[in-house]
Amino acid sequence: MNITLSIDDRVVAEARRIASERGTSLNQLVRDFLADLTRTDDPEVVIAELEELWAKENYRSEGPWTREELHDDGRS
């Protein structure tokens, strides 16, 4: 959806500078901000997001591990 906003020129200039430093666009900064603002911590939503991420990536363990390997704190 496209929207029109009225924002002070100084604010836009500074936001564009920040976006450039982050390697992104002002448009993406605004999208990310609004997404974070409206993010929900509803467990069902979080689970759905994780399932979507897992479907996109290949997460494989290098196991199987022994009980000792699982509980090794690296100090031995």
N, C-alpha and C positions, 0 to 999 in steps of 0.2 A: 504494500500500500504506500502510496506517495502522500506526504503531508507537507504543509508549508508552515514554517516557524519564523517568528520575528526575534532575532537575536542581535545584540549589540555587536558592531563590527569588531571592536577590540576583543570581545570574547571569542568570536569566530576565528580571528587571526591567531590568537593564542591556542585555541583548540586544534587548529590546523598544524601549528608548529609541534604540538605534543603528538598529534597523530603521525606526523612525518618522522619524529624521533622514534616512534614505536613501529615504524614501517607499515603503517596502515592508513586508512582514509578517515576523514572526519565523519563520513557517512557510517563507516564501520564502528567508529567509537560510539556514535549515538545509538546504533543498533545494539552493541554490546551492553551499553549502559542500561537501555530499556529492558533488555533481556534479563540482566542481573536484577534490576528493580522489580520485575514481575516474577522472578524465579520463585518456585514453591518448594518447600521441603516435604511435600506430601510423599510418604514412603512409596506409594504406587507409582508416582511420577518418576521418582528417583530410580526405582527398579526398572521401569520401562526405558529410561535413558541409558542405564547400564547395559541392559540387554541389547539395545541398539548399538552401543559402542562395542560390545563383545562380538556382535554379528559382523562388524566391519573389520575387526582386527583378529589376528591369529595369536591367541595367548596359549602358549604351551609351556608346561613345566619341564624341567630337566630330570625330574624324578624317575623312578621312585627313590625315596630316601629311607635310610634306616632311622630308627628312633633316636639314636645318638646324633646323627646329622641334623635332625629337626630341632634338637634341644642344645646344640653346640652354640655357645656364646662367643666363640672365637678366641677365648683366652687360654686355650690349652696348647 
